[in-house]
């Protein structure tokens, strides 16, 4: 039983992650990392390998590597279909 709630809150280390998806999401995760506003894990996920290369996230995930041929989804239609294809595979 926790007797001192303030001491417990001070020593607790919650496990939290921020995930940025796509160009805008990845830009926000980089901004968070640069400002050092976050104490958890920062993850950036995108179909654009060049955009992931410059991210300051703790972990980067390339989405649709086989579908997009290690490049950019490029067209909005490709970006829309990518999750559908990933779920089917």
PyMOL Python script that loads the backbone (N, CA, C, O; Angstrom):
from pymol import cmd

cmd.read_pdbstr("""\
ATOM      1  N   UNK A   1       0.838  -1.182   0.000  1.00  0.00           N
ATOM      2  CA  UNK A   1       0.000   0.000   0.000  1.00  0.00           C
ATOM      3  C   UNK A   1       0.881   1.242   0.000  1.00  0.00           C
ATOM      4  O   UNK A   1       1.840   1.332   0.767  1.00  0.00           O
ATOM      5  N   UNK A   2       0.559   2.177  -0.844  1.00  0.00           N
ATOM      6  CA  UNK A   2       1.316   3.424  -0.921  1.00  0.00           C
ATOM      7  C   UNK A   2       0.845   4.343   0.188  1.00  0.00           C
ATOM      8  O   UNK A   2      -0.331   4.697   0.268  1.00  0.00           O
ATOM      9  N   UNK A   3       1.789   4.726   1.048  1.00  0.00           N
ATOM     10  CA  UNK A   3       1.412   5.595   2.164  1.00  0.00           C
ATOM     11  C   UNK A   3       1.626   7.065   1.841  1.00  0.00           C
ATOM     12  O   UNK A   3       0.915   7.919   2.372  1.00  0.00           O
ATOM     13  N   UNK A   4       2.576   7.375   0.994  1.00  0.00           N
ATOM     14  CA  UNK A   4       2.861   8.772   0.659  1.00  0.00           C
ATOM     15  C   UNK A   4       2.662   8.972  -0.839  1.00  0.00           C
ATOM     16  O   UNK A   4       3.545   8.662  -1.639  1.00  0.00           O
ATOM     17  N   UNK A   5       1.499   9.490  -1.210  1.00  0.00           N
ATOM     18  CA  UNK A   5       1.152   9.663  -2.615  1.00  0.00           C
ATOM     19  C   UNK A   5       2.106  10.625  -3.332  1.00  0.00           C
ATOM     20  O   UNK A   5       2.440  10.408  -4.496  1.00  0.00           O
ATOM     21  N   UNK A   6       2.538  11.667  -2.656  1.00  0.00           N
ATOM     22  CA  UNK A   6       3.460  12.630  -3.275  1.00  0.00           C
ATOM     23  C   UNK A   6       4.797  11.970  -3.603  1.00  0.00           C
ATOM     24  O   UNK A   6       5.371  12.222  -4.663  1.00  0.00           O
ATOM     25  N   UNK A   7       5.289  11.136  -2.711  1.00  0.00           N
ATOM     26  CA  UNK A   7       6.553  10.437  -2.953  1.00  0.00           C
ATOM     27  C   UNK A   7       6.401   9.441  -4.096  1.00  0.00           C
ATOM     28  O   UNK A   7       7.298   9.312  -4.930  1.00  0.00           O
ATOM     29  N   UNK A   8       5.279   8.743  -4.139  1.00  0.00           N
ATOM     30  CA  UNK A   8       5.024   7.805  -5.230  1.00  0.00           C
ATOM     31  C   UNK A   8       4.980   8.532  -6.572  1.00  0.00           C
ATOM     32  O   UNK A   8       5.587   8.068  -7.537  1.00  0.00           O
ATOM     33  N   UNK A   9       4.279   9.657  -6.654  1.00  0.00           N
ATOM     34  CA  UNK A   9       4.170  10.431  -7.894  1.00  0.00           C
ATOM     35  C   UNK A   9       5.539  10.948  -8.334  1.00  0.00           C
ATOM     36  O   UNK A   9       5.826  11.005  -9.529  1.00  0.00           O
ATOM     37  N   UNK A  10       6.374  11.320  -7.382  1.00  0.00           N
ATOM     38  CA  UNK A  10       7.706  11.837  -7.708  1.00  0.00           C
ATOM     39  C   UNK A  10       8.608  10.758  -8.284  1.00  0.00           C
ATOM     40  O   UNK A  10       9.409  11.029  -9.179  1.00  0.00           O
ATOM     41  N   UNK A  11       8.484   9.542  -7.780  1.00  0.00           N
ATOM     42  CA  UNK A  11       9.381   8.469  -8.210  1.00  0.00           C
ATOM     43  C   UNK A  11       8.822   7.609  -9.337  1.00  0.00           C
ATOM     44  O   UNK A  11       9.563   6.839  -9.947  1.00  0.00           O
ATOM     45  N   UNK A  12       7.529   7.727  -9.623  1.00  0.00           N
ATOM     46  CA  UNK A  12       6.926   6.924 -10.697  1.00  0.00           C
ATOM     47  C   UNK A  12       7.507   7.337 -12.046  1.00  0.00           C
ATOM     48  O   UNK A  12       7.743   8.520 -12.290  1.00  0.00           O
ATOM     49  N   UNK A  13       7.730   6.384 -12.898  1.00  0.00           N
ATOM     50  CA  UNK A  13       8.268   6.652 -14.227  1.00  0.00           C
ATOM     51  C   UNK A  13       7.307   6.064 -15.257  1.00  0.00           C
ATOM     52  O   UNK A  13       7.459   4.917 -15.679  1.00  0.00           O
ATOM     53  N   UNK A  14       6.314   6.863 -15.656  1.00  0.00           N
ATOM     54  CA  UNK A  14       5.341   6.343 -16.620  1.00  0.00           C
ATOM     55  C   UNK A  14       5.980   6.084 -17.977  1.00  0.00           C
ATOM     56  O   UNK A  14       6.935   6.755 -18.366  1.00  0.00           O
ATOM     57  N   UNK A  15       5.447   5.116 -18.681  1.00  0.00           N
ATOM     58  CA  UNK A  15       5.928   4.794 -20.021  1.00  0.00           C
ATOM     59  C   UNK A  15       4.955   5.397 -21.033  1.00  0.00           C
ATOM     60  O   UNK A  15       3.826   4.930 -21.181  1.00  0.00           O
ATOM     61  N   UNK A  16       5.408   6.437 -21.723  1.00  0.00           N
ATOM     62  CA  UNK A  16       4.571   7.167 -22.660  1.00  0.00           C
ATOM     63  C   UNK A  16       5.320   7.316 -23.976  1.00  0.00           C
ATOM     64  O   UNK A  16       6.539   7.490 -23.987  1.00  0.00           O
ATOM     65  N   UNK A  17       4.588   7.249 -25.089  1.00  0.00           N
ATOM     66  CA  UNK A  17       5.193   7.442 -26.410  1.00  0.00           C
ATOM     67  C   UNK A  17       4.344   8.423 -27.210  1.00  0.00           C
ATOM     68  O   UNK A  17       3.118   8.433 -27.109  1.00  0.00           O
ATOM     69  N   UNK A  18       5.014   9.239 -27.999  1.00  0.00           N
ATOM     70  CA  UNK A  18       4.355  10.130 -28.952  1.00  0.00           C
ATOM     71  C   UNK A  18       4.679   9.587 -30.331  1.00  0.00           C
ATOM     72  O   UNK A  18       5.842   9.337 -30.646  1.00  0.00           O
ATOM     73  N   UNK A  19       3.641   9.400 -31.165  1.00  0.00           N
ATOM     74  CA  UNK A  19       3.837   8.874 -32.509  1.00  0.00           C
ATOM     75  C   UNK A  19       3.402   9.932 -33.513  1.00  0.00           C
ATOM     76  O   UNK A  19       2.261  10.393 -33.490  1.00  0.00           O
ATOM     77  N   UNK A  20       4.323  10.313 -34.395  1.00  0.00           N
ATOM     78  CA  UNK A  20       4.002  11.229 -35.480  1.00  0.00           C
ATOM     79  C   UNK A  20       3.828  10.433 -36.755  1.00  0.00           C
ATOM     80  O   UNK A  20       4.716   9.673 -37.141  1.00  0.00           O
ATOM     81  N   UNK A  21       2.685  10.601 -37.418  1.00  0.00           N
ATOM     82  CA  UNK A  21       2.382   9.841 -38.623  1.00  0.00           C
ATOM     83  C   UNK A  21       2.300  10.786 -39.809  1.00  0.00           C
ATOM     84  O   UNK A  21       1.556  11.766 -39.782  1.00  0.00           O
ATOM     85  N   UNK A  22       3.072  10.488 -40.856  1.00  0.00           N
ATOM     86  CA  UNK A  22       3.071  11.322 -42.047  1.00  0.00           C
ATOM     87  C   UNK A  22       3.976  12.530 -41.883  1.00  0.00           C
ATOM     88  O   UNK A  22       4.649  12.685 -40.863  1.00  0.00           O
ATOM     89  N   UNK A  23       3.985  13.376 -42.889  1.00  0.00           N
ATOM     90  CA  UNK A  23       4.871  14.532 -42.889  1.00  0.00           C
ATOM     91  C   UNK A  23       4.627  15.483 -41.736  1.00  0.00           C
ATOM     92  O   UNK A  23       5.560  15.843 -41.017  1.00  0.00           O
ATOM     93  N   UNK A  24       3.379  15.893 -41.552  1.00  0.00           N
ATOM     94  CA  UNK A  24       3.057  16.838 -40.483  1.00  0.00           C
ATOM     95  C   UNK A  24       3.305  16.226 -39.109  1.00  0.00           C
ATOM     96  O   UNK A  24       3.857  16.882 -38.225  1.00  0.00           O
ATOM     97  N   UNK A  25       2.900  14.970 -38.927  1.00  0.00           N
ATOM     98  CA  UNK A  25       3.116  14.306 -37.647  1.00  0.00           C
ATOM     99  C   UNK A  25       4.587  14.169 -37.310  1.00  0.00           C
ATOM    100  O   UNK A  25       4.988  14.354 -36.161  1.00  0.00           O
ATOM    101  N   UNK A  26       5.393  13.846 -38.310  1.00  0.00           N
ATOM    102  CA  UNK A  26       6.839  13.727 -38.095  1.00  0.00           C
ATOM    103  C   UNK A  26       7.461  15.086 -37.793  1.00  0.00           C
ATOM    104  O   UNK A  26       8.383  15.179 -36.983  1.00  0.00           O
ATOM    105  N   UNK A  27       6.966  16.137 -38.437  1.00  0.00           N
ATOM    106  CA  UNK A  27       7.475  17.478 -38.142  1.00  0.00           C
ATOM    107  C   UNK A  27       7.200  17.856 -36.693  1.00  0.00           C
ATOM    108  O   UNK A  27       8.043  18.472 -36.041  1.00  0.00           O
ATOM    109  N   UNK A  28       6.032  17.494 -36.188  1.00  0.00           N
ATOM    110  CA  UNK A  28       5.696  17.798 -34.794  1.00  0.00           C
ATOM    111  C   UNK A  28       6.600  17.015 -33.843  1.00  0.00           C
ATOM    112  O   UNK A  28       7.050  17.560 -32.836  1.00  0.00           O
ATOM    113  N   UNK A  29       6.870  15.745 -34.149  1.00  0.00           N
ATOM    114  CA  UNK A  29       7.734  14.963 -33.248  1.00  0.00           C
ATOM    115  C   UNK A  29       9.145  15.543 -33.217  1.00  0.00           C
ATOM    116  O   UNK A  29       9.786  15.557 -32.166  1.00  0.00           O
ATOM    117  N   UNK A  30       9.631  16.022 -34.360  1.00  0.00           N
ATOM    118  CA  UNK A  30      10.951  16.659 -34.381  1.00  0.00           C
ATOM    119  C   UNK A  30      10.934  17.944 -33.561  1.00  0.00           C
ATOM    120  O   UNK A  30      11.874  18.225 -32.818  1.00  0.00           O
ATOM    121  N   UNK A  31       9.870  18.718 -33.696  1.00  0.00           N
ATOM    122  CA  UNK A  31       9.741  19.961 -32.927  1.00  0.00           C
ATOM    123  C   UNK A  31       9.753  19.655 -31.431  1.00  0.00           C
ATOM    124  O   UNK A  31      10.423  20.339 -30.657  1.00  0.00           O
ATOM    125  N   UNK A  32       9.005  18.618 -31.026  1.00  0.00           N
ATOM    126  CA  UNK A  32       8.967  18.219 -29.618  1.00  0.00           C
ATOM    127  C   UNK A  32      10.361  17.818 -29.145  1.00  0.00           C
ATOM    128  O   UNK A  32      10.780  18.197 -28.051  1.00  0.00           O
ATOM    129  N   UNK A  33      11.078  17.054 -29.962  1.00  0.00           N
ATOM    130  CA  UNK A  33      12.427  16.610 -29.594  1.00  0.00           C
ATOM    131  C   UNK A  33      13.381  17.796 -29.468  1.00  0.00           C
ATOM    132  O   UNK A  33      14.185  17.852 -28.537  1.00  0.00           O
ATOM    133  N   UNK A  34      13.295  18.740 -30.400  1.00  0.00           N
ATOM    134  CA  UNK A  34      14.179  19.912 -30.356  1.00  0.00           C
ATOM    135  C   UNK A  34      13.910  20.792 -29.136  1.00  0.00           C
ATOM    136  O   UNK A  34      14.840  21.335 -28.541  1.00  0.00           O
ATOM    137  N   UNK A  35      12.654  20.928 -28.770  1.00  0.00           N
ATOM    138  CA  UNK A  35      12.288  21.765 -27.616  1.00  0.00           C
ATOM    139  C   UNK A  35      12.451  21.025 -26.298  1.00  0.00           C
ATOM    140  O   UNK A  35      12.368  21.628 -25.228  1.00  0.00           O
ATOM    141  N   UNK A  36      12.682  19.717 -26.374  1.00  0.00           N
ATOM    142  CA  UNK A  36      12.833  18.873 -25.182  1.00  0.00           C
ATOM    143  C   UNK A  36      11.623  18.990 -24.258  1.00  0.00           C
ATOM    144  O   UNK A  36      11.764  19.100 -23.040  1.00  0.00           O
ATOM    145  N   UNK A  37      10.414  18.963 -24.867  1.00  0.00           N
ATOM    146  CA  UNK A  37       9.172  19.058 -24.117  1.00  0.00           C
ATOM    147  C   UNK A  37       8.678  17.712 -23.617  1.00  0.00           C
ATOM    148  O   UNK A  37       7.694  17.662 -22.880  1.00  0.00           O
ATOM    149  N   UNK A  38       9.315  16.646 -23.987  1.00  0.00           N
ATOM    150  CA  UNK A  38       8.742  15.331 -23.740  1.00  0.00           C
ATOM    151  C   UNK A  38       9.773  14.425 -23.107  1.00  0.00           C
ATOM    152  O   UNK A  38      10.946  14.465 -23.478  1.00  0.00           O
ATOM    153  N   UNK A  39       9.357  13.613 -22.163  1.00  0.00           N
ATOM    154  CA  UNK A  39      10.283  12.717 -21.497  1.00  0.00           C
ATOM    155  C   UNK A  39      10.144  11.267 -21.911  1.00  0.00           C
ATOM    156  O   UNK A  39      10.885  10.413 -21.424  1.00  0.00           O
ATOM    157  N   UNK A  40       9.202  10.969 -22.808  1.00  0.00           N
ATOM    158  CA  UNK A  40       8.976   9.596 -23.230  1.00  0.00           C
ATOM    159  C   UNK A  40       9.673   9.275 -24.536  1.00  0.00           C
ATOM    160  O   UNK A  40      10.623   9.951 -24.929  1.00  0.00           O
ATOM    161  N   UNK A  41       9.197   8.243 -25.199  1.00  0.00           N
ATOM    162  CA  UNK A  41       9.747   7.813 -26.476  1.00  0.00           C
ATOM    163  C   UNK A  41       9.048   8.543 -27.611  1.00  0.00           C
ATOM    164  O   UNK A  41       7.824   8.671 -27.614  1.00  0.00           O
ATOM    165  N   UNK A  42       9.823   9.020 -28.572  1.00  0.00           N
ATOM    166  CA  UNK A  42       9.270   9.713 -29.730  1.00  0.00           C
ATOM    167  C   UNK A  42       9.462   8.826 -30.956  1.00  0.00           C
ATOM    168  O   UNK A  42      10.574   8.386 -31.252  1.00  0.00           O
ATOM    169  N   UNK A  43       8.361   8.569 -31.665  1.00  0.00           N
ATOM    170  CA  UNK A  43       8.369   7.691 -32.838  1.00  0.00           C
ATOM    171  C   UNK A  43       7.837   8.457 -34.035  1.00  0.00           C
ATOM    172  O   UNK A  43       6.801   9.114 -33.949  1.00  0.00           O
ATOM    173  N   UNK A  44       8.550   8.371 -35.158  1.00  0.00           N
ATOM    174  CA  UNK A  44       8.113   9.003 -36.408  1.00  0.00           C
ATOM    175  C   UNK A  44       7.869   7.910 -37.443  1.00  0.00           C
ATOM    176  O   UNK A  44       8.719   7.043 -37.646  1.00  0.00           O
ATOM    177  N   UNK A  45       6.705   7.950 -38.101  1.00  0.00           N
ATOM    178  CA  UNK A  45       6.359   6.961 -39.119  1.00  0.00           C
ATOM    179  C   UNK A  45       5.910   7.684 -40.379  1.00  0.00           C
ATOM    180  O   UNK A  45       5.082   8.594 -40.322  1.00  0.00           O
ATOM    181  N   UNK A  46       6.468   7.267 -41.532  1.00  0.00           N
ATOM    182  CA  UNK A  46       6.165   7.954 -42.789  1.00  0.00           C
ATOM    183  C   UNK A  46       6.459   7.021 -43.962  1.00  0.00           C
ATOM    184  O   UNK A  46       7.189   6.041 -43.815  1.00  0.00           O
ATOM    185  N   UNK A  47       5.890   7.330 -45.122  1.00  0.00           N
ATOM    186  CA  UNK A  47       6.221   6.596 -46.341  1.00  0.00           C
ATOM    187  C   UNK A  47       7.418   7.216 -47.050  1.00  0.00           C
ATOM    188  O   UNK A  47       7.967   6.616 -47.975  1.00  0.00           O
ATOM    189  N   UNK A  48       7.826   8.398 -46.631  1.00  0.00           N
ATOM    190  CA  UNK A  48       8.919   9.133 -47.274  1.00  0.00           C
ATOM    191  C   UNK A  48      10.227   8.860 -46.536  1.00  0.00           C
ATOM    192  O   UNK A  48      10.454   9.391 -45.448  1.00  0.00           O
ATOM    193  N   UNK A  49      11.083   8.035 -47.128  1.00  0.00           N
ATOM    194  CA  UNK A  49      12.337   7.661 -46.479  1.00  0.00           C
ATOM    195  C   UNK A  49      13.249   8.880 -46.293  1.00  0.00           C
ATOM    196  O   UNK A  49      13.974   8.960 -45.302  1.00  0.00           O
ATOM    197  N   UNK A  50      13.220   9.819 -47.228  1.00  0.00           N
ATOM    198  CA  UNK A  50      14.051  11.018 -47.098  1.00  0.00           C
ATOM    199  C   UNK A  50      13.598  11.885 -45.929  1.00  0.00           C
ATOM    200  O   UNK A  50      14.425  12.484 -45.242  1.00  0.00           O
ATOM    201  N   UNK A  51      12.311  11.953 -45.704  1.00  0.00           N
ATOM    202  CA  UNK A  51      11.788  12.733 -44.584  1.00  0.00           C
ATOM    203  C   UNK A  51      12.143  12.067 -43.255  1.00  0.00           C
ATOM    204  O   UNK A  51      12.433  12.753 -42.275  1.00  0.00           O
ATOM    205  N   UNK A  52      12.121  10.752 -43.220  1.00  0.00           N
ATOM    206  CA  UNK A  52      12.488  10.042 -41.990  1.00  0.00           C
ATOM    207  C   UNK A  52      13.969  10.209 -41.665  1.00  0.00           C
ATOM    208  O   UNK A  52      14.358  10.196 -40.497  1.00  0.00           O
ATOM    209  N   UNK A  53      14.784  10.364 -42.688  1.00  0.00           N
ATOM    210  CA  UNK A  53      16.237  10.473 -42.499  1.00  0.00           C
ATOM    211  C   UNK A  53      16.604  11.682 -41.633  1.00  0.00           C
ATOM    212  O   UNK A  53      17.592  11.637 -40.900  1.00  0.00           O
ATOM    213  N   UNK A  54      15.829  12.747 -41.711  1.00  0.00           N
ATOM    214  CA  UNK A  54      16.163  13.970 -40.979  1.00  0.00           C
ATOM    215  C   UNK A  54      15.412  14.110 -39.657  1.00  0.00           C
ATOM    216  O   UNK A  54      15.550  15.125 -38.975  1.00  0.00           O
ATOM    217  N   UNK A  55      14.627  13.112 -39.293  1.00  0.00           N
ATOM    218  CA  UNK A  55      13.842  13.180 -38.054  1.00  0.00           C
ATOM    219  C   UNK A  55      14.733  13.028 -36.835  1.00  0.00           C
ATOM    220  O   UNK A  55      15.755  12.342 -36.879  1.00  0.00           O
ATOM    221  N   UNK A  56      14.340  13.668 -35.754  1.00  0.00           N
ATOM    222  CA  UNK A  56      15.079  13.578 -34.495  1.00  0.00           C
ATOM    223  C   UNK A  56      14.328  12.706 -33.494  1.00  0.00           C
ATOM    224  O   UNK A  56      14.413  12.922 -32.285  1.00  0.00           O
ATOM    225  N   UNK A  57      13.606  11.738 -33.996  1.00  0.00           N
ATOM    226  CA  UNK A  57      12.837  10.832 -33.150  1.00  0.00           C
ATOM    227  C   UNK A  57      13.738   9.737 -32.596  1.00  0.00           C
ATOM    228  O   UNK A  57      14.812   9.464 -33.134  1.00  0.00           O
ATOM    229  N   UNK A  58      13.287   9.117 -31.518  1.00  0.00           N
ATOM    230  CA  UNK A  58      14.023   7.990 -30.940  1.00  0.00           C
ATOM    231  C   UNK A  58      13.956   6.770 -31.857  1.00  0.00           C
ATOM    232  O   UNK A  58      14.893   5.975 -31.921  1.00  0.00           O
ATOM    233  N   UNK A  59      12.836   6.636 -32.564  1.00  0.00           N
ATOM    234  CA  UNK A  59      12.643   5.504 -33.469  1.00  0.00           C
ATOM    235  C   UNK A  59      11.916   6.000 -34.707  1.00  0.00           C
ATOM    236  O   UNK A  59      10.984   6.798 -34.605  1.00  0.00           O
ATOM    237  N   UNK A  60      12.339   5.532 -35.879  1.00  0.00           N
ATOM    238  CA  UNK A  60      11.645   5.864 -37.127  1.00  0.00           C
ATOM    239  C   UNK A  60      11.147   4.579 -37.775  1.00  0.00           C
ATOM    240  O   UNK A  60      11.801   3.538 -37.714  1.00  0.00           O
ATOM    241  N   UNK A  61       9.964   4.678 -38.405  1.00  0.00           N
ATOM    242  CA  UNK A  61       9.357   3.525 -39.055  1.00  0.00           C
ATOM    243  C   UNK A  61       9.024   3.911 -40.486  1.00  0.00           C
ATOM    244  O   UNK A  61       8.278   4.861 -40.724  1.00  0.00           O
ATOM    245  N   UNK A  62       9.579   3.169 -41.441  1.00  0.00           N
ATOM    246  CA  UNK A  62       9.256   3.379 -42.848  1.00  0.00           C
ATOM    247  C   UNK A  62       8.022   2.562 -43.176  1.00  0.00           C
ATOM    248  O   UNK A  62       8.030   1.337 -43.056  1.00  0.00           O
ATOM    249  N   UNK A  63       6.957   3.242 -43.592  1.00  0.00           N
ATOM    250  CA  UNK A  63       5.697   2.581 -43.917  1.00  0.00           C
ATOM    251  C   UNK A  63       5.646   2.231 -45.401  1.00  0.00           C
ATOM    252  O   UNK A  63       6.076   3.021 -46.241  1.00  0.00           O
ATOM    253  N   UNK A  64       5.134   1.079 -45.718  1.00  0.00           N
ATOM    254  CA  UNK A  64       4.889   0.699 -47.105  1.00  0.00           C
ATOM    255  C   UNK A  64       6.132   0.553 -47.949  1.00  0.00           C
ATOM    256  O   UNK A  64       6.126   0.919 -49.124  1.00  0.00           O
ATOM    257  N   UNK A  65       7.183   0.035 -47.387  1.00  0.00           N
ATOM    258  CA  UNK A  65       8.459  -0.100 -48.095  1.00  0.00           C
ATOM    259  C   UNK A  65       8.305  -0.840 -49.420  1.00  0.00           C
ATOM    260  O   UNK A  65       8.852  -0.408 -50.435  1.00  0.00           O
ATOM    261  N   UNK A  66       7.579  -1.930 -49.424  1.00  0.00           N
ATOM    262  CA  UNK A  66       7.413  -2.713 -50.656  1.00  0.00           C
ATOM    263  C   UNK A  66       6.379  -2.096 -51.582  1.00  0.00           C
ATOM    264  O   UNK A  66       6.537  -2.124 -52.803  1.00  0.00           O
ATOM    265  N   UNK A  67       5.326  -1.541 -51.007  1.00  0.00           N
ATOM    266  CA  UNK A  67       4.261  -0.957 -51.819  1.00  0.00           C
ATOM    267  C   UNK A  67       4.725   0.320 -52.513  1.00  0.00           C
ATOM    268  O   UNK A  67       4.459   0.521 -53.698  1.00  0.00           O
ATOM    269  N   UNK A  68       5.418   1.178 -51.772  1.00  0.00           N
ATOM    270  CA  UNK A  68       5.845   2.473 -52.324  1.00  0.00           C
ATOM    271  C   UNK A  68       7.217   2.412 -52.986  1.00  0.00           C
ATOM    272  O   UNK A  68       7.696   3.430 -53.486  1.00  0.00           O
ATOM    273  N   UNK A  69       7.849   1.267 -53.004  1.00  0.00           N
ATOM    274  CA  UNK A  69       9.175   1.088 -53.623  1.00  0.00           C
ATOM    275  C   UNK A  69      10.231   1.982 -52.974  1.00  0.00           C
ATOM    276  O   UNK A  69      11.045   2.586 -53.673  1.00  0.00           O
ATOM    277  N   UNK A  70      10.223   2.072 -51.633  1.00  0.00           N
ATOM    278  CA  UNK A  70      11.179   2.839 -50.838  1.00  0.00           C
ATOM    279  C   UNK A  70      11.272   4.275 -51.345  1.00  0.00           C
ATOM    280  O   UNK A  70      12.365   4.791 -51.580  1.00  0.00           O
ATOM    281  N   UNK A  71      10.168   4.882 -51.504  1.00  0.00           N
ATOM    282  CA  UNK A  71      10.112   6.277 -51.926  1.00  0.00           C
ATOM    283  C   UNK A  71       8.928   6.919 -51.233  1.00  0.00           C
ATOM    284  O   UNK A  71       8.600   6.551 -50.105  1.00  0.00           O
ATOM    285  N   UNK A  72       8.297   7.849 -51.870  1.00  0.00           N
ATOM    286  CA  UNK A  72       7.179   8.579 -51.293  1.00  0.00           C
ATOM    287  C   UNK A  72       5.875   8.010 -51.825  1.00  0.00           C
ATOM    288  O   UNK A  72       5.801   7.578 -52.975  1.00  0.00           O
ATOM    289  N   UNK A  73       4.853   8.011 -50.988  1.00  0.00           N
ATOM    290  CA  UNK A  73       3.536   7.625 -51.495  1.00  0.00           C
ATOM    291  C   UNK A  73       3.161   8.584 -52.622  1.00  0.00           C
ATOM    292  O   UNK A  73       2.514   8.189 -53.592  1.00  0.00           O
ATOM    293  N   UNK A  74       3.571   9.842 -52.488  1.00  0.00           N
ATOM    294  CA  UNK A  74       3.462  10.809 -53.566  1.00  0.00           C
ATOM    295  C   UNK A  74       2.068  11.308 -53.851  1.00  0.00           C
ATOM    296  O   UNK A  74       1.771  12.476 -53.604  1.00  0.00           O
ATOM    297  N   UNK A  75       1.233  10.481 -54.347  1.00  0.00           N
ATOM    298  CA  UNK A  75      -0.113  10.891 -54.698  1.00  0.00           C
ATOM    299  C   UNK A  75      -1.054  10.625 -53.528  1.00  0.00           C
ATOM    300  O   UNK A  75      -0.910   9.616 -52.838  1.00  0.00           O
ATOM    301  N   UNK A  76      -2.008  11.512 -53.298  1.00  0.00           N
ATOM    302  CA  UNK A  76      -2.951  11.275 -52.205  1.00  0.00           C
ATOM    303  C   UNK A  76      -3.646   9.923 -52.313  1.00  0.00           C
ATOM    304  O   UNK A  76      -3.928   9.284 -51.300  1.00  0.00           O
ATOM    305  N   UNK A  77      -3.922   9.489 -53.537  1.00  0.00           N
ATOM    306  CA  UNK A  77      -4.589   8.196 -53.716  1.00  0.00           C
ATOM    307  C   UNK A  77      -3.711   7.055 -53.204  1.00  0.00           C
ATOM    308  O   UNK A  77      -4.218   6.119 -52.586  1.00  0.00           O
ATOM    309  N   UNK A  78      -2.406   7.120 -53.454  1.00  0.00           N
ATOM    310  CA  UNK A  78      -1.482   6.094 -52.964  1.00  0.00           C
ATOM    311  C   UNK A  78      -1.452   6.111 -51.441  1.00  0.00           C
ATOM    312  O   UNK A  78      -1.459   5.055 -50.809  1.00  0.00           O
ATOM    313  N   UNK A  79      -1.419   7.299 -50.850  1.00  0.00           N
ATOM    314  CA  UNK A  79      -1.428   7.410 -49.399  1.00  0.00           C
ATOM    315  C   UNK A  79      -2.706   6.873 -48.789  1.00  0.00           C
ATOM    316  O   UNK A  79      -2.680   6.306 -47.697  1.00  0.00           O
ATOM    317  N   UNK A  80      -3.824   7.042 -49.476  1.00  0.00           N
ATOM    318  CA  UNK A  80      -5.100   6.539 -48.987  1.00  0.00           C
ATOM    319  C   UNK A  80      -5.151   5.018 -49.056  1.00  0.00           C
ATOM    320  O   UNK A  80      -5.684   4.371 -48.154  1.00  0.00           O
ATOM    321  N   UNK A  81      -4.596   4.441 -50.126  1.00  0.00           N
ATOM    322  CA  UNK A  81      -4.651   2.990 -50.307  1.00  0.00           C
ATOM    323  C   UNK A  81      -3.624   2.245 -49.469  1.00  0.00           C
ATOM    324  O   UNK A  81      -3.801   1.059 -49.191  1.00  0.00           O
ATOM    325  N   UNK A  82      -2.566   2.910 -49.065  1.00  0.00           N
ATOM    326  CA  UNK A  82      -1.490   2.247 -48.335  1.00  0.00           C
ATOM    327  C   UNK A  82      -1.968   1.532 -47.074  1.00  0.00           C
ATOM    328  O   UNK A  82      -1.623   0.363 -46.901  1.00  0.00           O
ATOM    329  N   UNK A  83      -2.735   2.151 -46.184  1.00  0.00           N
ATOM    330  CA  UNK A  83      -3.192   1.406 -45.003  1.00  0.00           C
ATOM    331  C   UNK A  83      -4.026   0.182 -45.345  1.00  0.00           C
ATOM    332  O   UNK A  83      -3.947  -0.846 -44.672  1.00  0.00           O
ATOM    333  N   UNK A  84      -4.832   0.303 -46.408  1.00  0.00           N
ATOM    334  CA  UNK A  84      -5.648  -0.844 -46.825  1.00  0.00           C
ATOM    335  C   UNK A  84      -4.750  -1.995 -47.252  1.00  0.00           C
ATOM    336  O   UNK A  84      -4.993  -3.145 -46.887  1.00  0.00           O
ATOM    337  N   UNK A  85      -3.723  -1.692 -48.017  1.00  0.00           N
ATOM    338  CA  UNK A  85      -2.797  -2.724 -48.484  1.00  0.00           C
ATOM    339  C   UNK A  85      -2.015  -3.332 -47.332  1.00  0.00           C
ATOM    340  O   UNK A  85      -1.785  -4.541 -47.300  1.00  0.00           O
ATOM    341  N   UNK A  86      -1.609  -2.499 -46.391  1.00  0.00           N
ATOM    342  CA  UNK A  86      -0.845  -2.996 -45.238  1.00  0.00           C
ATOM    343  C   UNK A  86      -1.693  -3.937 -44.398  1.00  0.00           C
ATOM    344  O   UNK A  86      -1.185  -4.934 -43.885  1.00  0.00           O
ATOM    345  N   UNK A  87      -2.975  -3.635 -44.251  1.00  0.00           N
ATOM    346  CA  UNK A  87      -3.846  -4.489 -43.453  1.00  0.00           C
ATOM    347  C   UNK A  87      -4.091  -5.827 -44.132  1.00  0.00           C
ATOM    348  O   UNK A  87      -4.279  -6.840 -43.457  1.00  0.00           O
ATOM    349  N   UNK A  88      -4.091  -5.842 -45.457  1.00  0.00           N
ATOM    350  CA  UNK A  88      -4.334  -7.079 -46.193  1.00  0.00           C
ATOM    351  C   UNK A  88      -3.115  -7.990 -46.187  1.00  0.00           C
ATOM    352  O   UNK A  88      -3.253  -9.207 -46.313  1.00  0.00           O
ATOM    353  N   UNK A  89      -1.921  -7.418 -46.041  1.00  0.00           N
ATOM    354  CA  UNK A  89      -0.701  -8.248 -46.113  1.00  0.00           C
ATOM    355  C   UNK A  89      -0.338  -8.863 -44.796  1.00  0.00           C
ATOM    356  O   UNK A  89       0.657  -9.582 -44.704  1.00  0.00           O
TER     357      UNK A  89
END
""", "prot")
cmd.dss("prot")
cmd.show_as("cartoon", "prot")
cmd.util.cbc("prot")
cmd.orient("prot")
